């Protein structure tokens, strides 16, 4: 059984659950892995010891947008300028 999903990784996300998201590319729903395994074995009542192989192939990668960072010298100059203005006031 081959399924396709979109994996989004955002290590700077505010919430833990938003840092690693797996979604269906059509419905955008998060897959329920247990239900997929149940479908694969036929969902007959009982308890199963299962082995699950996951093979991952990256089909396409879109880099996350980077927040614009000011050069450190510009930030230092602004901080120094603000400090001097406070001293003058």
Residue pairs with C-beta under 8 A, 6 or more apart in sequence:
1 36
1 39
1 40
3 31
3 36
4 25
4 59
5 22
5 23
5 24
5 25
5 31
6 22
6 23
6 24
6 25
7 20
7 21
7 22
8 20
8 21
8 23
9 19
9 20
9 64
10 18
10 19
10 20
10 21
10 64
11 19
13 19
21 30
22 30
22 31
23 29
23 30
23 31
24 30
24 31
37 50
37 52
41 48
41 50
